[in-house]
């Protein structure tokens, strides 16, 4: 049965059809939630909430996008809600500074001394996943919102209550921090970029 | 590298398509003369391009089952709040009430030499029996319908008995004590003969009486306002709470950083909260086309039912609403109510 058919059945109240949709999308949605909050239990709860919202919102789902894209967006929004509440809690009990200025990172003295290694795609993905898990929350979250949820800088700013300049600099710093972790782990990501633009 | 620091964020923003044309030109000019930044740009691009290669993390075992449990719980909750008047049981109940009134009237009319007061007292006793008995339908109803059978041929006397019907004789306290439990008890006698029960003023009056009793579990609200607010910048949704002071309202509205709700603050000052409270409901939807309304009899002590109307054609944008309604002073500041949705076709 196609996704469209399952959606049509689920909209008519067929819970079995909806469960099929859940099974088909659960890893993708859970992955997003996990990478956003870096906590498996919390991620499971958020991902379940996203699917619950999907069930409740099915009557209004017009199929302009695929169900998969829609539920992914719902999951992004659920995670954003979570991050906002988490931020409010931290504002009440400041335990961790989110000031970009305090999370600076110094680049390696000479980039060109990095040994060249071409990693297989899968290995790159695994290395990136490991590196993401070790990033500080505020770095990881903006990157996930940008790279996985596909939010614009403005949307990220609205979601996290940051001005555009802070979003821009935080994403840049997050990428540098990620680069540092990968470099320390021996994963250099120095292969050919997908969109080379340098003028050699 | 120090002087290149400024270009790091431009390199990053370029990957996201967030550079202005001026910044783009500035960056290109710099890259033309700075090999270190060109190298950094290529490394950041490699990381950027690796994100689609991230492996999915497997959802924990039983994840889908957990989702479906929550779905079923939601559906069960929805089923429980089908408005009373739409329930098939209600018609049976109303008919039953009418039948009961009719039977009592006939019973009283058929008692030789007994005053209306005596009959009323007997009815009260029957009521008590009905309310207290574990099997009240079996215990109370048969005795009442026995009377019906005894005087079954004397229905012409009904008009005289109408004022003595159960609903008419009941004290306000007794009415207040009427609960769904009791009506459920009466439902147990549905199968009893009801011929003729729906006819005449007694039936109408009795139905009205029950309707009033049954709806007494609902609370009044007025001046409901439906405000669309910024999605993702609201308190938890769905949620409902009682605001009992201007300070509480101010603190509550501070949780909507994306919206100017100053008009709301000025509309409900200390004067308003002197005798009334504000019910504040926050809802979110997967579409901005969805409309909401507090169900006409949707406000109960611990929960509020929101009607949700979805248009045939709608948008897939995310949306959030703040619904405000004025309620009486019996609600307390900070009380939290559960929100139940009822979809309208």
Interface residues (C-beta under 8 A of the other chain):
Chain A: X15 X18 X19 X22 X23 X26 X27 X28 X29 X30 X31 X34 X35 X40 X44 X47 X48 X51 X52 X53 X54 X55 X56 X57 X59 X60 X61 X62 X64 X65 X70 X73 X74 X77 X80 X81 X84 X85 X107 X111 X112 X114 X121 X122 X124 X125 X126 X128 X129 X132 X146 X147 X148 X152 X153 X158 X159 X161 X168 X169 X171 X172 X175 X176 X178 X179 X182 X188 X189 X190 X191 X192 X193 X194 X195 X196 X197 X198 X199 X200
Chain B: X1 X8 X9 X11 X12 X13 X14 X15 X16 X18 X28 X31 X32 X35 X36 X38 X39 X40 X41 X42 X43 X44 X45 X46 X47 X48 X49 X50 X51 X53 X54 X55 X56 X57 X58 X59 X60 X63 X64 X66 X67 X68 X70 X71 X72 X74 X75 X230 X231 X232 X233 X236 X237 X257 X258 X284 X285 X286 X287 X289 X290 X308 X310 X313 X314 X315 X316 X318 X341 X343
